């Protein structure tokens, strides 16, 4: 054990945290007051290998939830292996040498033969002077080796073990900044959790890799290539970011999904899945003093490794407006994006206040203007940071024009509301509602074990301190009208803007549906 910080409360453990938070919401309390309800029942523990555990004792029911956040996402990929962070997320459910196989010694040999066969096939098919007959023969050999390896697989055994022991919510997610794993179990199955989770990160087996790679390719087809908005966002990010890897799609480019190997995945895992790069929060009917020895026993087996260095590339300042037009036989969609600092920047709370005022609920400015009053949009909103939080990112506003209305109409209406932020102070009521809703949102996140576990792990990973989750409430309390005008004036400029839109292509259109004025200064994609 490298460090342990146990914080004990003088309140009886039977006092429910959720009840304390609901009471807090009704009172004019700051984030520090909300935080005090958790500090007394939260224990931080860092293993010798660097893995951070946060244990929140919440004895509401005899269950617990966990969330592990691994500090790696699409931003850590390089050309040729885009989509690999998401791919490894899939592989983390395939089991270990002890789970998911009938004979691991034989399977390991078969998997090595699969890798050799795939490598030969892949090099042959990508050769500039590829021989079709040779490629076909090598493909047949590769497929035969895959079939030979499949015979040792027990499909879905990892998930079935969790299901049979009362587990619920088994899932994972990947984004630009992190990969996240989570589910819930009865409290009396804690040691099973410790074994399963440590085992799959100590000894992951890349079985069924190429079969699962096909599944991920289908995900890309369904979520990106078959969806106008998916295609639009991918193109818009590739234009908005000149250099930073935030421009890369989380799912990956199709050519990479058709090429990267199990060997690539293993190297990616060895680099990024080190204990120092992982945070796990456990929330529920747990006693920290009892569970820490179990965490030491199982997770302490995983070898230490250096935490990967931060990214080197910094996105240069944008020096000119950019536009992406996707011509498609679908409903028009409009969005505009502006570069903004990361969530670590002092102005992060100001952007949160801007988003609340512009797009939180039916009293928000964008809803009232575009949807209720002018009726030119079916829906509208804004959010940030996108697509990631750790590095300088984007602020995004969007709208889907109503039938009979155009992208140009919603563009003008959105910019009118943005201009108001730059030139007119927001009202006292708007600013107070933003503060109140921020606190209410925090209470909702803390209202269940799983949401709490994820938020604690996320903030520990991003800020190095889970308490930042609560301190954010204090930060938004300090946001002023002048702050909003200052940030709006700095951010919302033409040279900092990327516009992206879906323009409806009429089946019998004789010409491009955009006018000459719309085409000026556009970089178009289709």
Buried (B, 14 or more C-beta within 10 A) or exposed (E): EEEBEEEEBEEEEEEEBBEBBEEBBEEEBBBEBBBBBBEBBBBBBBBEBBBBBBBBBBBBEEBBBBBBBBBBBBBBBEEEBBBBBBBBBBBBBBBBBEBBBEEBEBBBEBBEBBBEBBBBBBEBBEEEEEEEEBBEBBBEBBBEBBEBBBEBBEEEBBBBBBEEBEBEEBEBBBBBBBBBBBBBBBBEBBEBBBBBBBBBBBBBBBBBBBEBBEEBBEBBBEBBEEBBBBBBBBBBBBBBBBEBBBBBBBBBBBEBBBBBBBEBBBEBBEBBBBBBBBBBBBBBBBBBEEBBEBBBEBBBBBEBBEBBEEEEEEBEEBEEBBBBBBBBEBBBBBBBBBBBBBBBEEBBBBBBBBBBBBBBEEEBBBBBBBBEEBEBBBEBBBBBBBBBBBBBBBBBBBBBBBEEBBBBBBBEBBBEBBEBBBEEBBEEEBBEBBBBBBBEBBBEBBEBBBBBBBBBBBBBBBBEEBBBBBBBBBBBBEBEBEBBBBBBEBBBBEEBBBBBBBBBBEEEEEEBBBEEEBEEEBEBBE
